[in-house]
Amino acid sequence: MRPADWHLTEDLDDFLAGGGDFLRSRPALHTTQLTAMERLRTHGSAQHGDGATLFGRRERAGEVEAVFHRLPSRGLAPTSLTPDQADTLAARLADLGQALPYVTADQNTATAFAEAWQRRTGATSKLRVRLHLYRLGTLTPPEPLPEGQARIAGEEDHEQVTHWCHEFATAVDEVLPDSWADTRFADKHFTFWETPDGTPVSIAGATSKIGGMIRVDPVYTPGHLRGHGYAAAVTAEVSRAALATGASDVVLFTNPANPTSNALYRRLGYVLLTDWAVYDFSGATPE
């Protein structure tokens, strides 16, 4: 393969015309790309920061084999790549003078690209985090449920939603943009688990259905309220609601370093789909 085999564009419509069907062909594995493309389609992308939005696809005999996107001031998000594909993509982006802050992808792809980027640019890579990507099999709600009930969050709950999303981000070492509208949570649909007196005790978010896929994100219970089954209850309710829309794939990310949450999701019926990784880049950049 040659670097030129990657077809690049800054036009979202052009990219989706060539790569949209490929993304929808494996919606669970392509969850990050599908949600990012939907946000760009509905809200657009400001051309600011480090470069313009860039999309690409790799084709062979008229069939799309892989795609990627890179947003301004963000890292690279490719679908699954072979080591050869990762190397040719690194070569193409290095030739363009792209300065990538990180790559996020399934673990094999992220590792292969990080190694290729180091060869092509001299940059060093450092593993930021490993994740698990789970897909819902047969939903098994917890029994018994904790006292209380689920309630869909409304506009009147915006302050509570934003407060807990910021607490969640702090807990996972994520820095959110100053504007709520620019965060990855702004387009989510949120559900609370409430005690019988109407006090929210846990929250779960979910994306809209895209290509038959819904991603549950985030799930958060304040520390002093944990240990009562609230997270399991609200996650089960959000998962049930996702299935009720006709979603074929309900997915979520977890940190393997948190055995409690991983065990919880497995009890609910989530099955490991793939390992995920994010590598940060520093040092030399392409000229």
Kinemage of the C-alpha trace (Angstrom):
@kinemage 1
@onewidth
@group {chain A} dominant
@subgroup {mainchain}
@vectorlist {calphas} color= white
{ca met a 1} P 0.000 0.000 0.000
{ca arg a 2} L 1.069 3.539 -0.643
{ca pro a 3} L 0.339 6.703 1.366
{ca ala a 4} L -1.515 8.027 -1.683
{ca asp a 5} L -4.064 5.222 -1.303
{ca trp a 6} L -5.671 7.275 1.463
{ca his a 7} L -8.309 9.635 0.029
{ca leu a 8} L -8.469 12.785 2.174
{ca thr a 9} L -11.106 15.508 2.362
{ca glu a 10} L -12.181 18.364 4.614
{ca asp a 11} L -15.799 18.066 3.452
{ca leu a 12} L -18.105 16.058 5.703
{ca asp a 13} L -20.675 15.321 2.984
{ca asp a 14} L -17.948 14.040 0.669
{ca phe a 15} L -16.583 11.848 3.439
{ca leu a 16} L -19.966 10.402 4.390
{ca ala a 17} L -20.817 9.735 0.753
{ca gly a 18} L -17.747 7.526 0.505
{ca gly a 19} L -17.423 6.204 4.053
{ca gly a 20} L -20.858 6.437 5.668
{ca asp a 21} L -22.003 2.952 4.707
{ca phe a 22} L -18.734 1.511 5.982
{ca leu a 23} L -19.216 3.190 9.370
{ca arg a 24} L -22.785 1.908 9.627
{ca ser a 25} L -21.702 -1.629 8.693
{ca arg a 26} L -20.165 -2.160 12.163
{ca pro a 27} L -21.898 0.390 14.376
{ca ala a 28} L -20.660 -0.983 17.695
{ca leu a 29} L -16.975 -0.887 16.727
{ca his a 30} L -17.435 2.465 14.982
{ca thr a 31} L -19.259 4.166 17.856
{ca thr a 32} L -16.761 7.012 18.246
{ca gln a 33} L -16.794 7.868 14.545
{ca leu a 34} L -20.583 7.650 14.224
{ca thr a 35} L -21.242 9.929 17.182
{ca ala a 36} L -18.602 12.429 16.066
{ca met a 37} L -19.992 12.534 12.519
{ca glu a 38} L -23.528 13.029 13.805
{ca arg a 39} L -22.430 15.960 15.949
{ca leu a 40} L -20.624 17.518 12.993
{ca arg a 41} L -23.641 16.936 10.762
{ca thr a 42} L -26.057 18.597 13.160
{ca his a 43} L -23.847 21.325 14.654
{ca gly a 44} L -21.024 21.830 12.180
{ca ser a 45} L -17.373 22.329 13.091
{ca ala a 46} L -15.635 25.578 13.850
{ca gln a 47} L -12.374 25.872 11.956
{ca his a 48} L -10.161 26.959 14.809
{ca gly a 49} L -7.237 25.679 16.795
{ca asp a 50} L -4.736 23.314 15.255
{ca gly a 51} L -5.863 22.874 11.667
{ca ala a 52} L -9.133 22.134 9.946
{ca thr a 53} L -11.296 19.056 10.260
{ca leu a 54} L -9.793 16.241 8.213
{ca phe a 55} L -11.385 12.991 7.066
{ca gly a 56} L -9.964 10.065 5.155
{ca arg a 57} L -10.811 6.649 3.781
{ca arg a 58} L -8.737 3.776 2.436
{ca glu a 59} L -10.249 1.869 -0.501
{ca arg a 60} L -9.261 -1.261 -2.388
{ca ala a 61} L -11.110 -2.446 -5.501
{ca gly a 62} L -13.844 0.069 -4.779
{ca glu a 63} L -14.426 -1.209 -1.227
{ca val a 64} L -13.744 0.951 1.816
{ca glu a 65} L -11.345 -0.801 4.206
{ca ala a 66} L -10.837 1.872 6.851
{ca val a 67} L -11.608 5.509 7.647
{ca phe a 68} L -10.476 8.165 10.107
{ca his a 69} L -11.338 11.641 11.272
{ca arg a 70} L -9.365 14.343 13.006
{ca leu a 71} L -11.076 17.430 14.472
{ca pro a 72} L -9.362 20.786 15.095
{ca ser a 73} L -7.062 20.595 18.133
{ca arg a 74} L -8.074 16.960 18.619
{ca gly a 75} L -6.354 13.664 17.971
{ca leu a 76} L -6.747 11.001 15.326
{ca ala a 77} L -9.694 8.582 15.531
{ca pro a 78} L -9.299 5.769 12.984
{ca thr a 79} L -11.321 2.614 12.560
{ca ser a 80} L -9.442 -0.696 12.769
{ca leu a 81} L -6.169 -0.642 10.817
{ca thr a 82} L -3.626 -3.270 9.928
{ca pro a 83} L 0.003 -2.343 10.701
{ca asp a 84} L 0.558 -1.611 6.986
{ca gln a 85} L -2.511 0.626 6.853
{ca ala a 86} L -1.399 2.420 10.009
{ca asp a 87} L 2.048 3.018 8.511
{ca thr a 88} L 0.751 4.413 5.223
{ca leu a 89} L -1.665 6.675 7.099
{ca ala a 90} L 1.121 7.920 9.363
{ca ala a 91} L 3.241 8.606 6.290
{ca arg a 92} L 0.465 10.542 4.571
{ca leu a 93} L -0.325 12.675 7.608
{ca ala a 94} L 3.372 13.308 8.285
{ca asp a 95} L 3.814 14.466 4.663
{ca leu a 96} L 0.970 16.933 5.245
{ca gly a 97} L 2.663 18.326 8.333
{ca gln a 98} L -0.095 17.208 10.686
{ca ala a 99} L 0.768 17.593 14.383
{ca leu a 100} L -1.273 14.996 16.219
{ca pro a 101} L -1.741 15.275 19.981
{ca tyr a 102} L -3.023 11.714 20.354
{ca val a 103} L -4.615 8.683 18.718
{ca thr a 104} L -7.702 6.878 20.047
{ca ala a 105} L -8.743 3.517 18.617
{ca asp a 106} L -9.024 -0.173 19.355
{ca gln a 107} L -5.876 -1.267 21.156
{ca asn a 108} L -4.161 -3.003 18.223
{ca thr a 109} L -4.821 -0.064 15.906
{ca ala a 110} L -3.780 2.578 18.417
{ca thr a 111} L -0.562 0.707 19.185
{ca ala a 112} L 0.265 0.157 15.504
{ca phe a 113} L -0.350 3.808 14.655
{ca ala a 114} L 1.609 5.082 17.661
{ca glu a 115} L 4.609 3.000 16.552
{ca ala a 116} L 4.253 4.177 12.941
{ca trp a 117} L 3.913 7.824 13.997
{ca gln a 118} L 7.108 7.557 16.028
{ca arg a 119} L 8.961 6.081 13.027
{ca arg a 120} L 7.640 8.724 10.655
{ca thr a 121} L 7.984 11.822 12.854
{ca gly a 122} L 10.327 11.037 15.720
{ca ala a 123} L 7.543 11.849 18.179
{ca thr a 124} L 7.344 9.829 21.358
{ca ser a 125} L 4.140 8.139 22.431
{ca lys a 126} L 2.821 7.501 25.922
{ca leu a 127} L -0.151 5.371 26.825
{ca arg a 128} L -2.758 7.609 28.446
{ca val a 129} L -5.448 5.043 29.193
{ca arg a 130} L -6.703 1.621 28.281
{ca leu a 131} L -10.434 1.033 28.020
{ca his a 132} L -12.875 -1.795 27.408
{ca leu a 133} L -15.621 -1.415 24.814
{ca tyr a 134} L -18.655 -3.462 25.800
{ca arg a 135} L -21.718 -4.375 23.731
{ca leu a 136} L -25.037 -5.345 25.318
{ca gly a 137} L -26.048 -8.969 24.856
{ca thr a 138} L -29.158 -10.003 26.809
{ca leu a 139} L -30.175 -7.302 29.256
{ca thr a 140} L -30.465 -8.656 32.802
{ca pro a 141} L -31.825 -5.939 35.140
{ca pro a 142} L -30.667 -6.136 38.761
{ca glu a 143} L -32.910 -7.890 41.264
{ca pro a 144} L -34.025 -6.488 43.535
{ca leu a 145} L -33.947 -2.917 42.284
{ca pro a 146} L -33.134 -0.252 44.869
{ca glu a 147} L -36.027 1.762 46.185
{ca gly a 148} L -37.082 4.564 43.884
{ca gln a 149} L -37.584 4.948 40.174
{ca ala a 150} L -36.029 6.241 36.962
{ca arg a 151} L -36.897 9.676 35.618
{ca ile a 152} L -35.876 11.305 32.349
{ca ala a 153} L -34.042 14.561 32.985
{ca gly a 154} L -35.729 17.687 31.643
{ca glu a 155} L -34.646 21.265 31.002
{ca glu a 156} L -35.278 22.072 34.655
{ca asp a 157} L -32.563 19.572 35.569
{ca his a 158} L -29.820 21.206 33.481
{ca glu a 159} L -27.861 22.493 36.474
{ca gln a 160} L -27.844 19.065 38.145
{ca val a 161} L -26.878 17.330 34.900
{ca thr a 162} L -23.983 19.696 34.175
{ca his a 163} L -22.754 19.521 37.764
{ca trp a 164} L -22.602 15.739 37.776
{ca cys a 165} L -21.047 15.585 34.297
{ca his a 166} L -18.272 17.885 35.489
{ca glu a 167} L -17.790 15.714 38.580
{ca phe a 168} L -17.613 12.640 36.348
{ca ala a 169} L -15.049 14.314 34.069
{ca thr a 170} L -12.907 15.246 37.067
{ca ala a 171} L -13.069 11.664 38.326
{ca val a 172} L -11.730 10.302 35.021
{ca asp a 173} L -9.154 13.093 34.527
{ca glu a 174} L -11.005 14.589 31.578
{ca val a 175} L -10.765 18.317 30.904
{ca leu a 176} L -14.029 19.689 29.537
{ca pro a 177} L -14.325 22.765 27.303
{ca asp a 178} L -15.435 25.963 29.006
{ca ser a 179} L -18.698 25.965 27.078
{ca trp a 180} L -21.186 23.190 27.914
{ca ala a 181} L -22.313 23.183 24.279
{ca asp a 182} L -18.803 22.135 23.225
{ca thr a 183} L -18.631 19.168 25.592
{ca arg a 184} L -19.308 15.605 24.504
{ca phe a 185} L -22.206 15.520 26.954
{ca ala a 186} L -24.254 18.370 25.487
{ca asp a 187} L -26.154 16.193 22.994
{ca lys a 188} L -26.793 13.284 25.361
{ca his a 189} L -30.147 12.249 26.800
{ca phe a 190} L -29.997 11.822 30.581
{ca thr a 191} L -31.914 9.718 33.061
{ca phe a 192} L -31.838 9.919 36.860
{ca trp a 193} L -32.420 7.252 39.423
{ca glu a 194} L -34.373 8.905 42.222
{ca thr a 195} L -35.197 7.845 45.754
{ca pro a 196} L -38.900 7.590 46.657
{ca asp a 197} L -38.870 11.228 47.836
{ca gly a 198} L -37.672 12.400 44.384
{ca thr a 199} L -34.000 12.983 45.234
{ca pro a 200} L -31.659 12.184 42.308
{ca val a 201} L -28.931 9.746 43.384
{ca ser a 202} L -27.427 8.548 40.090
{ca ile a 203} L -27.355 9.559 36.434
{ca ala a 204} L -26.782 7.883 33.080
{ca gly a 205} L -26.560 9.456 29.656
{ca ala a 206} L -27.034 8.040 26.183
{ca thr a 207} L -26.489 9.183 22.629
{ca ser a 208} L -29.243 9.356 20.072
{ca lys a 209} L -29.558 6.283 17.856
{ca ile a 210} L -27.070 6.489 15.005
{ca gly a 211} L -26.763 3.697 12.473
{ca gly a 212} L -28.697 1.463 14.863
{ca met a 213} L -26.199 2.167 17.685
{ca ile a 214} L -26.699 3.911 21.034
{ca arg a 215} L -23.807 4.496 23.435
{ca val a 216} L -24.401 4.757 27.160
{ca asp a 217} L -22.207 7.575 28.501
{ca pro a 218} L -21.636 8.687 31.195
{ca val a 219} L -22.784 6.714 34.237
{ca tyr a 220} L -22.138 8.522 37.516
{ca thr a 221} L -23.071 8.222 41.159
{ca pro a 222} L -21.557 10.634 43.710
{ca gly a 223} L -19.129 8.891 46.026
{ca his a 224} L -21.239 9.185 49.173
{ca leu a 225} L -24.214 7.545 47.428
{ca arg a 226} L -22.436 4.496 46.039
{ca gly a 227} L -22.965 0.940 47.176
{ca his a 228} L -26.771 0.977 46.985
{ca gly a 229} L -27.263 -0.333 43.424
{ca tyr a 230} L -28.265 3.032 41.975
{ca ala a 231} L -25.777 2.911 39.073
{ca ala a 232} L -26.907 -0.582 38.092
{ca ala a 233} L -30.550 0.474 38.201
{ca val a 234} L -30.139 3.607 36.092
{ca thr a 235} L -27.839 1.844 33.600
{ca ala a 236} L -30.376 -0.961 33.201
{ca glu a 237} L -33.143 1.581 32.587
{ca val a 238} L -31.149 3.515 29.985
{ca ser a 239} L -30.183 0.240 28.297
{ca arg a 240} L -33.814 -0.915 28.279
{ca ala a 241} L -34.910 2.399 26.768
{ca ala a 242} L -32.206 2.091 24.079
{ca leu a 243} L -33.455 -1.357 23.104
{ca ala a 244} L -37.017 -0.024 23.039
{ca thr a 245} L -36.023 2.411 20.280
{ca gly a 246} L -35.002 -0.560 18.126
{ca ala a 247} L -31.263 -0.110 18.598
{ca ser a 248} L -29.306 -3.100 17.324
{ca asp a 249} L -26.154 -2.180 19.251
{ca val a 250} L -26.006 -0.698 22.746
{ca val a 251} L -22.431 -0.058 23.829
{ca leu a 252} L -20.391 1.577 26.560
{ca phe a 253} L -16.769 2.180 27.486
{ca thr a 254} L -15.270 1.215 30.831
{ca asn a 255} L -11.896 1.568 32.469
{ca pro a 256} L -10.462 -1.912 33.161
{ca ala a 257} L -8.747 -0.448 36.228
{ca asn a 258} L -12.199 -0.189 37.850
{ca pro a 259} L -13.240 -3.785 38.581
{ca thr a 260} L -16.464 -2.706 40.313
{ca ser a 261} L -17.969 -0.999 37.271
{ca asn a 262} L -16.792 -3.746 34.914
{ca ala a 263} L -18.419 -6.417 37.048
{ca leu a 264} L -21.606 -4.342 37.222
{ca tyr a 265} L -21.905 -4.051 33.442
{ca arg a 266} L -21.199 -7.737 32.919
{ca arg a 267} L -23.995 -8.601 35.373
{ca leu a 268} L -26.344 -6.425 33.327
{ca gly a 269} L -25.519 -8.400 30.185
{ca tyr a 270} L -22.727 -6.367 28.592
{ca val a 271} L -20.045 -8.415 26.810
{ca leu a 272} L -16.506 -7.304 26.008
{ca leu a 273} L -16.248 -6.363 22.330
{ca thr a 274} L -12.685 -5.063 22.137
{ca asp a 275} L -9.940 -3.371 24.110
{ca trp a 276} L -9.318 0.313 23.461
{ca ala a 277} L -6.327 2.597 23.964
{ca val a 278} L -5.368 6.271 23.787
{ca tyr a 279} L -1.745 7.258 23.164
{ca asp a 280} L -0.505 10.833 23.608
{ca phe a 281} L 2.253 12.162 21.337
{ca ser a 282} L 5.022 14.586 22.221
{ca gly a 283} L 8.435 15.610 20.965
{ca ala a 284} L 9.337 15.894 17.280
{ca thr a 285} L 6.593 16.725 14.794
{ca pro a 286} L 6.495 16.524 10.982
{ca glu a 287} L 7.879 19.462 9.071
